[in-house]
Amino acid sequence: LPGGPCYRCLYPEPPPPGSVPTCAEAGVIGALAGVMGSLQALEAIKIILGRGSTYTGRLLVVDALAGRFREVPWRGDPRCPACGAAGGHGAAGGPRRGAAVEARGGDVLGES
């Protein structure tokens, strides 16, 4: 979202191939995927309706084994190639159309 950090701010580089097991290898806890999907759907509804407070600028940490949720304040990385000053909302204050596409060097949905 404009003014908020992105996934690449948290993880600037993907892990080397083979260093992390895939979901197929490690497995997925279906109930946890359902909870997270429901939270994402709720965020989308709040954004569409323009109501409520979103998680922009806050990272939700879920400890499913303990049944705990906590929020951590989170600012974007101004050097982020996807959204930072070099490509998106950093100094400009809002995302630049196609910044993430340019950072990946590709074309998504006809954007270039």
C-alpha positions as CSV (number, residue, x, y, z in Angstrom):
1,L,0.0,0.0,0.0
2,P,1.2,3.6,-0.5
3,G,3.4,4.7,2.3
4,G,3.9,1.2,3.7
5,P,6.7,-1.4,3.4
6,C,6.6,-4.4,1.1
7,Y,7.8,-8.0,1.3
8,R,11.2,-7.1,-0.2
9,C,11.8,-4.6,2.6
10,L,11.8,-7.6,5.0
11,Y,13.5,-10.1,2.7
12,P,15.6,-8.2,0.1
13,E,17.0,-11.4,-1.5
14,P,15.4,-14.8,-1.9
15,P,17.2,-17.6,-0.1
16,P,19.6,-19.7,-2.2
17,P,17.9,-22.6,-4.1
18,G,17.7,-25.7,-1.9
19,S,18.5,-23.9,1.4
20,V,14.9,-23.8,2.5
21,P,12.5,-26.7,2.1
22,T,9.5,-26.1,-0.2
23,C,5.9,-26.3,1.1
24,A,5.7,-29.7,-0.6
25,E,8.8,-30.9,1.3
26,A,8.0,-29.4,4.7
27,G,4.3,-29.5,4.6
28,V,1.7,-26.8,5.3
29,I,-0.7,-26.6,8.2
30,G,-4.0,-26.0,6.5
31,A,-5.7,-24.4,9.4
32,L,-2.9,-21.8,9.7
33,A,-3.1,-21.0,6.0
34,G,-6.9,-20.5,6.4
35,V,-6.4,-18.1,9.3
36,M,-3.8,-16.0,7.4
37,G,-6.0,-16.1,4.3
38,S,-9.0,-14.8,6.3
39,L,-6.9,-12.0,7.8
40,Q,-5.7,-11.0,4.3
41,A,-9.3,-11.1,3.0
42,L,-10.3,-8.8,5.9
43,E,-7.5,-6.4,5.1
44,A,-8.7,-6.3,1.4
45,I,-12.3,-5.6,2.5
46,K,-11.1,-2.7,4.8
47,I,-9.1,-1.2,2.0
48,I,-11.9,-1.5,-0.5
49,L,-14.5,0.0,1.9
50,G,-12.0,2.6,3.2
51,R,-12.9,1.7,6.8
52,G,-10.9,0.5,9.8
53,S,-7.2,0.4,10.4
54,T,-5.0,-1.7,8.2
55,Y,-1.7,-3.4,9.1
56,T,0.3,-0.9,7.0
57,G,3.5,-0.2,9.0
58,R,2.9,-3.1,11.4
59,L,4.1,-6.7,11.0
60,L,1.7,-9.3,12.5
61,V,3.7,-12.1,14.1
62,V,1.7,-15.3,14.6
63,D,2.8,-18.1,17.0
64,A,0.2,-20.7,16.1
65,L,1.6,-23.3,18.6
66,A,1.1,-20.8,21.5
67,G,-2.0,-19.2,20.1
68,R,-0.5,-15.8,20.2
69,F,-0.5,-12.8,17.9
70,R,1.7,-9.7,18.3
71,E,2.3,-6.6,16.3
72,V,5.7,-5.2,15.6
73,P,6.1,-1.7,14.2
74,W,7.8,-1.9,10.8
75,R,9.2,0.7,8.5
76,G,10.2,0.1,4.9
77,D,13.7,0.0,3.7
78,P,14.4,3.2,1.8
79,R,16.9,1.2,-0.3
80,C,14.3,-1.4,-1.3
81,P,14.4,-2.1,-5.0
82,A,10.7,-2.7,-5.1
83,C,9.3,0.2,-3.1
84,G,12.1,2.3,-1.7
85,A,13.5,5.6,-2.8
86,A,15.1,3.9,-5.9
87,G,11.8,2.5,-7.1
88,G,8.7,3.3,-5.2
89,H,7.2,5.2,-2.3
90,G,10.4,6.2,-0.4
91,A,11.1,9.9,-0.9
92,A,8.2,10.4,-3.4
93,G,5.6,9.6,-0.8
94,G,3.6,7.2,-3.0
95,P,4.3,4.1,-5.1
96,R,5.4,4.6,-8.7
97,R,3.5,2.6,-11.2
98,G,5.6,-0.3,-12.5
99,A,8.4,0.1,-9.9
100,A,8.2,-3.5,-8.8
101,V,8.1,-4.6,-12.4
102,E,11.2,-2.6,-13.2
103,A,13.0,-4.0,-10.2
104,R,12.3,-7.5,-11.4
105,G,13.2,-6.6,-15.0
106,G,10.0,-8.1,-16.4
107,D,6.5,-7.3,-17.6
108,V,3.5,-8.2,-15.6
109,L,-0.1,-7.7,-16.9
110,G,1.2,-5.6,-19.7
111,E,3.0,-3.1,-17.5
112,S,6.5,-2.1,-18.5
